[in-house]
Amino acid sequence: MRVLILGGSTEASRLAWALAGHSTIYAILSLAGRTAEPALAPIPTRVGGFGGVEGLAAYLDRERIAAVVDATHPFAARMSAHAVAACKLRDVPLAAFSRPPWRPGPADRWILVADIPAAVQHLAALAPGDVFLTTGRLDLQAFSAAPLHRYLIRTIDPPPTEDCPPVAQIMLSRGPFPLADEIALMRNHGVTLLVTKNSGGDASAAKLEAARRLSVPVLMVERPSLPARLELDTLDAVLAWIETHRALP
Protein backbone atom coordinates (compact mmCIF):
# COMPACT_ATOMS: atom_id res chain seq x y z
CA MET A 1 0.00 0.00 0.00
CA ARG A 2 1.34 3.44 -0.94
CA VAL A 3 0.44 6.34 1.35
CA LEU A 4 1.06 10.02 0.67
CA ILE A 5 1.64 12.23 3.73
CA LEU A 6 1.15 15.92 3.07
CA GLY A 7 3.54 17.30 5.63
CA GLY A 8 5.09 20.32 7.22
CA SER A 9 3.88 19.73 10.78
CA THR A 10 4.96 17.87 13.90
CA GLU A 11 2.12 15.43 13.24
CA ALA A 12 3.50 14.62 9.78
CA SER A 13 6.93 13.92 11.26
CA ARG A 14 5.46 11.61 13.91
CA LEU A 15 3.50 9.70 11.29
CA ALA A 16 6.54 9.40 9.02
CA TRP A 17 8.59 7.89 11.84
CA ALA A 18 5.76 5.52 12.73
CA LEU A 19 5.57 4.21 9.15
CA ALA A 20 9.31 4.14 8.44
CA GLY A 21 10.42 0.64 7.55
CA HIS A 22 6.89 -0.77 7.53
CA SER A 23 6.85 -4.06 5.63
CA THR A 24 3.60 -3.50 3.71
CA ILE A 25 3.09 0.28 3.75
CA TYR A 26 5.27 2.51 1.57
CA ALA A 27 4.89 6.10 2.77
CA ILE A 28 5.99 9.23 0.91
CA LEU A 29 6.28 12.59 2.66
CA SER A 30 5.50 15.74 0.65
CA LEU A 31 6.75 19.14 1.83
CA ALA A 32 5.85 22.51 0.35
CA GLY A 33 9.46 23.69 0.50
CA ARG A 34 8.80 26.89 2.43
CA THR A 35 11.38 26.01 5.09
CA ALA A 36 15.00 26.11 3.91
CA GLU A 37 16.18 23.30 6.20
CA PRO A 38 13.23 21.07 7.16
CA ALA A 39 13.68 18.41 9.81
CA LEU A 40 15.07 15.18 8.38
CA ALA A 41 12.49 12.51 7.59
CA PRO A 42 13.00 8.72 7.73
CA ILE A 43 10.93 8.08 4.57
CA PRO A 44 11.22 9.17 0.92
CA THR A 45 10.48 12.89 0.64
CA ARG A 46 9.44 15.13 -2.20
CA VAL A 47 9.63 18.93 -2.00
CA GLY A 48 7.53 21.47 -3.89
CA GLY A 49 3.99 22.00 -5.12
CA PHE A 50 1.95 19.66 -7.28
CA GLY A 51 0.52 22.20 -9.70
CA GLY A 52 -2.96 22.60 -8.27
CA VAL A 53 -5.76 20.07 -7.97
CA GLU A 54 -5.15 18.47 -11.37
CA GLY A 55 -1.43 18.18 -10.67
CA LEU A 56 -2.05 16.45 -7.36
CA ALA A 57 -4.62 14.15 -8.94
CA ALA A 58 -2.09 13.21 -11.63
CA TYR A 59 0.51 12.52 -8.95
CA LEU A 60 -1.90 10.19 -7.13
CA ASP A 61 -2.35 8.26 -10.38
CA ARG A 62 1.32 8.18 -11.29
CA GLU A 63 2.52 7.05 -7.87
CA ARG A 64 -0.40 4.63 -7.35
CA ILE A 65 -1.32 6.30 -4.05
CA ALA A 66 -3.91 4.29 -2.13
CA ALA A 67 -4.54 6.77 0.71
CA VAL A 68 -3.63 10.34 1.62
CA VAL A 69 -3.05 11.81 5.07
CA ASP A 70 -3.20 15.59 5.21
CA ALA A 71 -0.84 16.52 8.03
CA THR A 72 -0.10 20.02 6.80
CA HIS A 73 -0.03 23.08 9.05
CA PRO A 74 -3.53 24.06 10.23
CA PHE A 75 -3.21 27.29 8.21
CA ALA A 76 -2.21 25.59 4.94
CA ALA A 77 -5.78 26.08 3.71
CA ARG A 78 -5.05 25.99 -0.02
CA MET A 79 -3.14 22.70 0.12
CA SER A 80 -5.83 21.12 2.27
CA ALA A 81 -8.57 22.24 -0.11
CA HIS A 82 -6.58 20.88 -3.07
CA ALA A 83 -6.17 17.55 -1.27
CA VAL A 84 -9.92 17.23 -0.70
CA ALA A 85 -10.67 18.03 -4.34
CA ALA A 86 -7.96 15.80 -5.83
CA CYS A 87 -8.84 12.81 -3.66
CA LYS A 88 -12.49 13.23 -4.59
CA LEU A 89 -11.56 13.28 -8.29
CA ARG A 90 -9.56 10.05 -7.99
CA ASP A 91 -11.69 8.38 -5.32
CA VAL A 92 -8.67 8.11 -3.01
CA PRO A 93 -9.38 7.94 0.76
CA LEU A 94 -8.30 11.07 2.66
CA ALA A 95 -7.93 11.75 6.37
CA ALA A 96 -6.56 14.81 8.13
CA PHE A 97 -4.15 14.36 11.01
CA SER A 98 -4.86 17.63 12.76
CA ARG A 99 -4.01 19.00 16.17
CA PRO A 100 -6.80 20.51 18.28
CA PRO A 101 -6.78 24.31 18.46
CA TRP A 102 -5.75 26.12 21.60
CA ARG A 103 -8.54 27.26 23.90
CA PRO A 104 -8.34 30.31 26.20
CA GLY A 105 -8.48 29.81 29.94
CA PRO A 106 -10.01 32.11 32.58
CA ALA A 107 -6.74 34.02 33.07
CA ASP A 108 -6.06 34.54 29.36
CA ARG A 109 -6.52 37.90 27.66
CA TRP A 110 -7.21 36.84 24.10
CA ILE A 111 -8.42 39.07 21.28
CA LEU A 112 -9.77 36.89 18.47
CA VAL A 113 -9.42 38.00 14.86
CA ALA A 114 -10.45 36.16 11.70
CA ASP A 115 -7.24 36.53 9.67
CA ILE A 116 -3.96 38.40 9.22
CA PRO A 117 -5.54 41.54 7.68
CA ALA A 118 -7.85 41.76 10.70
CA ALA A 119 -4.83 41.43 13.02
CA VAL A 120 -3.05 44.23 11.20
CA GLN A 121 -6.15 46.42 11.37
CA HIS A 122 -6.34 45.86 15.13
CA LEU A 123 -2.65 46.71 15.59
CA ALA A 124 -2.96 49.87 13.50
CA ALA A 125 -5.57 51.21 15.94
CA LEU A 126 -3.38 50.66 19.04
CA ALA A 127 -0.90 53.01 20.67
CA PRO A 128 2.76 52.11 19.94
CA GLY A 129 3.94 49.04 21.82
CA ASP A 130 6.36 46.12 21.83
CA VAL A 131 4.83 43.34 19.78
CA PHE A 132 6.02 39.73 19.81
CA LEU A 133 5.10 38.49 16.34
CA THR A 134 5.02 34.72 15.76
CA THR A 135 2.69 34.37 12.76
CA GLY A 136 5.39 33.13 10.39
CA ARG A 137 7.70 34.56 7.74
CA LEU A 138 5.16 34.52 4.89
CA ASP A 139 2.77 36.93 6.61
CA LEU A 140 5.27 39.57 7.65
CA GLN A 141 4.78 42.07 4.85
CA ALA A 142 1.22 42.79 5.93
CA PHE A 143 2.39 44.20 9.28
CA SER A 144 4.16 47.11 7.60
CA ALA A 145 0.68 48.66 7.56
CA ALA A 146 0.95 49.01 11.35
CA PRO A 147 4.42 50.64 11.49
CA LEU A 148 4.24 52.45 14.86
CA HIS A 149 5.05 49.35 16.91
CA ARG A 150 8.39 47.79 17.76
CA TYR A 151 8.32 44.18 16.54
CA LEU A 152 10.17 41.16 17.87
CA ILE A 153 9.76 38.64 15.04
CA ARG A 154 10.48 34.95 15.55
CA THR A 155 10.80 32.76 12.45
CA ILE A 156 12.63 29.60 11.41
CA ASP A 157 14.19 31.13 8.26
CA PRO A 158 15.38 34.72 7.80
CA PRO A 159 12.77 36.89 6.06
CA PRO A 160 13.64 39.43 3.34
CA THR A 161 14.39 42.80 4.91
CA GLU A 162 11.81 44.51 2.72
CA ASP A 163 9.06 42.28 4.17
CA CYS A 164 9.65 43.46 7.74
CA PRO A 165 8.00 46.41 9.50
CA PRO A 166 10.25 49.50 9.90
CA VAL A 167 11.28 48.74 13.49
CA ALA A 168 11.88 45.01 13.80
CA GLN A 169 14.26 42.61 15.52
CA ILE A 170 14.51 39.15 13.96
CA MET A 171 14.98 36.04 16.07
CA LEU A 172 15.68 32.82 14.17
CA SER A 173 14.60 29.79 16.17
CA ARG A 174 12.72 26.50 15.89
CA GLY A 175 10.51 25.14 18.68
CA PRO A 176 9.76 23.64 21.07
CA PHE A 177 10.41 26.56 23.41
CA PRO A 178 10.74 26.03 27.19
CA LEU A 179 8.37 28.05 29.34
CA ALA A 180 11.15 29.67 31.38
CA ASP A 181 12.79 30.90 28.18
CA GLU A 182 9.52 32.33 26.87
CA ILE A 183 8.89 34.20 30.11
CA ALA A 184 12.42 35.60 30.12
CA LEU A 185 12.15 36.59 26.46
CA MET A 186 8.92 38.52 26.97
CA ARG A 187 10.23 40.21 30.09
CA ASN A 188 13.57 41.18 28.56
CA HIS A 189 11.91 42.70 25.51
CA GLY A 190 9.09 44.37 27.41
CA VAL A 191 6.48 42.64 25.29
CA THR A 192 3.08 44.34 25.51
CA LEU A 193 1.24 42.15 22.99
CA LEU A 194 1.71 38.65 21.56
CA VAL A 195 0.44 38.07 18.02
CA THR A 196 0.11 34.46 16.91
CA LYS A 197 -1.98 32.00 14.90
CA ASN A 198 -4.09 29.34 16.58
CA SER A 199 -1.88 26.51 15.37
CA GLY A 200 -2.45 24.31 18.41
CA GLY A 201 0.02 21.68 19.58
CA ASP A 202 2.69 21.63 22.24
CA ALA A 203 5.78 22.87 20.36
CA SER A 204 4.93 26.56 20.71
CA ALA A 205 2.26 26.55 23.41
CA ALA A 206 4.66 27.82 26.08
CA LYS A 207 4.39 31.37 24.72
CA LEU A 208 0.69 31.35 25.64
CA GLU A 209 1.43 30.22 29.18
CA ALA A 210 4.13 32.90 29.43
CA ALA A 211 1.66 35.55 28.25
CA ARG A 212 -0.86 34.28 30.80
CA ARG A 213 1.62 34.52 33.67
CA LEU A 214 2.78 37.97 32.61
CA SER A 215 -0.76 39.23 31.87
CA VAL A 216 0.24 40.00 28.28
CA PRO A 217 -2.72 40.21 25.85
CA VAL A 218 -2.74 37.77 22.93
CA LEU A 219 -3.98 38.75 19.49
CA MET A 220 -5.06 35.33 18.22
CA VAL A 221 -5.64 34.68 14.53
CA GLU A 222 -8.32 32.02 14.17
CA ARG A 223 -8.01 29.06 11.82
CA PRO A 224 -9.30 29.26 8.25
CA SER A 225 -12.38 27.30 7.27
CA LEU A 226 -11.72 24.09 5.32
CA PRO A 227 -13.83 21.70 3.24
CA ALA A 228 -15.49 18.83 5.09
CA ARG A 229 -13.13 15.87 5.60
CA LEU A 230 -12.38 13.13 8.10
CA GLU A 231 -10.47 14.67 11.03
CA LEU A 232 -8.28 12.51 13.28
CA ASP A 233 -6.27 13.99 16.14
CA THR A 234 -4.15 11.10 17.44
CA LEU A 235 -1.38 9.06 15.86
CA ASP A 236 -3.07 5.81 16.88
CA ALA A 237 -6.28 6.85 15.14
CA VAL A 238 -4.42 7.68 11.92
CA LEU A 239 -2.50 4.40 11.96
CA ALA A 240 -5.74 2.48 12.54
CA TRP A 241 -7.37 4.33 9.62
CA ILE A 242 -4.46 3.42 7.35
CA GLU A 243 -4.65 -0.22 8.45
CA THR A 244 -8.37 -0.29 7.68
CA HIS A 245 -7.71 0.83 4.11
CA ARG A 246 -4.72 -1.50 3.75
CA ALA A 247 -7.00 -4.41 4.51
CA LEU A 248 -9.46 -3.48 1.77
CA PRO A 249 -9.30 -5.50 -1.47
Secondary structure, 3 states (H helix, E strand, C coil): CEEEEECCCHHHHHHHHHHCCCCCCEEEEEECCCCCCCCCCCCCEEECCCCHHHHHHHHHHHCCCCEEEECCCCCCHHHHHHHHHHHHHHCCCEEEECCCCCCCCCCCCEEEECCHHHHHHHHHCCCCCEEEECCCHHHHHHHHHCCCCEEEEEECCCCCHHHCCCCEEEEECCCCCCHHHHHHHHHHCCCCEEEEECCCCCCCCHHHHHHHHHCCCEEEECCCCCCCCEEECCHHHHHHHHHHHHCCC
